[in-house]
Amino acid sequence: MKSYLLIILIFINFNCLHGQFIISGKVLNEKGSPIQNTNIKILDNNNGCITDEDGYYKLISKKKEFEIKISSIGFKTEIKKIIFYEKREIVTNFTLISDSYELEQIVVTGNTGEILKKKSVINVELIDKKFIDKIVSKNFADILNNVRGIQNRIDCGICGSSGIQINGMNSQYNLILIDNIPLINSLSKSYGLNSIPSSIIKQIEIIKGPSSILYGSEAISGVINIITKDRKDLSRVNFNSYMSSIFEISNDITIFNEGKLFDILLNFNSFNFQKFTDNNNDNFSDLPLINRYTSFNKILFNRKSKKKFNLSTKFYLEDRFGCTNRYEEYSQGNDSIYGEDIETKKIEIYLNYDFNFIEKLEFNSGLDYHYQSSYYGYNYFKANQISYFNQLIFKKKINENIISLGVNHSIINYNDNSNLSLIDRVQNVTSLFAQNEIKSLYPINLLFGMRIDFHQNHNKIFSPRFNIKYDFKNNSSIRINSGSGFRIVNIFSEEHALLSGSKSVEISDDIDPEKSINMNINYTLPFDKIKFEIDLFLNKFFNKIIPNFQLNVDKIVFENLKGNSISKGLTFKYDIFFNRFINFSNSISFLKIKTINNYILINELFIPSFSSLYNLTYKKNKFEMNIYGKFTGPMYLPKFEVEPHRKEISNLFGIHNLKLNKRIKNFLIYIGIENFFNYSQKNPLIDPNASENSETGESWNEGFSPNFDTSYIYSPLFGRKIIFGINIVL
């Protein structure tokens, strides 16, 4: 009986196997590397599988003829017809062709080395050359104004100084790097952001959230890393020139030469605008008059080991001037004709070097000299700053652990002609850091680390960091980033309001350093033609230093919060690829900040409650059209007790732009329209007119009123501009 039963089971099993057709193999990219998490489905019944980390798949079908769909984010979707002839089991590999630049995007920020963006534990937002070419941009500051969660806010209605906000936190809470070296700080953040022309930028990498381990404990809101162009990004000659409808003129030339010992990049950029404009009829220039010159040189040494040895220098000279309509009569320090005249000079040196004698030992070093000579009305302000940074990083892979150890040393030597004693004129910080990335727990990746800063006035400062990434089977992933920050404040170099306008300044006698704890969560869900992304963030500050405009309308009071400040927000983004010609992206960001001082709620100023960016691209053959723009939601504004009264909450507004590109052989001709619907803020200056006090008999000229203020800026001060340009590549 048992024998009969065994024979029946074998017969049933044979017939089951006989009715199955099995196909297996690997899914590879164009370079022959396996593609993980690729979806393979049988079209008539939706049965399928997902490739493993080796790209391996296995499908079982009851039919000997069927179609399968092979799809993976960043690649063109393939439909293949499978036919079984004599064999019931076949092995075949499939090669997918890259359809999106994302899969090949390489990032370095926060990772102590190059890594595919998709595989990075840290969520890095990458602004590449394709994005930069879509928009009208002269320099780094222009580019950032078109990135989600970032505001390039104008601080002054006369000289046009600006600052970068990340997730509602002002520029002093972020670090800006050039080739992994943080030299744009304090004084440089007001006028130095325009010193980096778009033409030398390969890509911009942005980490939102705590990033203190590698670069410094003051990287509270995030890190922006500018990666300059390398050999493979350069042609022999690249010339770009444009003129706007208001006679802004920009010229840029890059020359690249390959040599036996080294290759060299030479770049020269100029921007000139000398036309006085006053469309709002307040007798002051709407835009500052500017002469700006930048020279950037990069030497890339050719070593037998193929390891990196780059030496870069940058020279920057700018003269910007804002004044009344009597600008032709103006002289520096004039006490009857108000003007703001700022001269800036910068010299920067960058070194990136990989040692030969140790497998992965990298040295980064930088030196920056920043000089500013300026007049704000009849007030003369002179400052210079020397920043010096050294970093040594050792990286070692042990099994599935990537361990990074390093030491930083930075010096910021700041001097000015003010008498504010609360400024640390010299900041000397030595830091040790260590982090470990664990890859053995797939689909979980972990990264954690610790940084210790030894500060001359604050002893040891500990800054931990923890990151986790989980990859789901549907190709989606979640990243969690948490950490803490610590910041020494240089009030005078960071607050333009101290220099411009007529308000007096009061500073608390016992200001303590700021501290924060932060968390960011990112979830990404890709499909064939659409990609969704959600960001959540939470930041909590202790000892936060705020410029309080609300305690006294005639003063700006700087003090530590006697309480705390919490900022939280959400950003939702989606990208739609309709076909190979048309794609659309949109992001919506919501932000809420709650600041309590002495049990009193303080409204944070100039921080929009929400913003939204969009970009529609049509590209066919050698023609490209980009329509892009930004909506900015309401924000709290300073209160002024002068006539006419200004609103204390701004309205929603939108700025919309258009750029058309047409390539003809080595020529690219482009036309751009900035601020298509001609929106601009009316009456941004507070009490700018000449007048007198009938009670005291005191009189004053334009710009010298006791209530004069230039900080009431929440939107563009100038309307529509048309730009025509040409780019020649040889």
Secondary structure, 3 states (H helix, E strand, C coil): CHHHHHHHHHHHHHHHHHCCEEEEEEEECCCCCECCCCEEEECCCCCEEECCCCCEEEEEECCCEEEEEEECCCECCEEEEEECCCCCEEECCEECCECCHHHHCEECCCCCCCEEHHHCCCCCEEEEHHHHHHCCCCEHHHHHCCCCCEEEEECCCCCCCEEEEECCECHHHEEEEECCEEEECCCHHHHCHHHCEHHHEEEEEEEECCCHHHHCCCCCCEEEEEEECCHHHCCCEEEEEEEECCCCEEEEEEEEECCCCEEEEEEEEEEEECCCCCCCCCCECCCCEEEEEEEEEEEEECCCCCCCEEEEEEEEEEEEEEEECCHHHCCCCCCCCCEEEEEEEEEEEEEEEECCCCCCEEEEEEEEEEEEEEEECCEEEEEEEEEEEEEEEEEEEECCEEEEEEEEEEEEEEEECCCCCCCCCEEEEEEEEEEEEEEEECCEEEEEEEEEEEECCCEEEEEEEEEEEEECCCCCEEEEEEEEEEECCCHHHHCHHHCCCCCEEEECCCCCCEEEEEEEEEEEEECCCEEEEEEEEEEEEECCEEEECCCCCCEEEEEECCCEEEEEEEEEEEEEECCCCEEEEEEEEEEEEEEEECCEEECCECCCCEEEEEEEEEEECCEEEEEEEEEECCCECCCCCCCCCCCCECCCEEEEEEEEEEEECCEEEEEEEECCCCCCCCCCCECCCCEECCCCCCEECCCCCCCCECCCCCCCCCCCEEEEEEEEEC
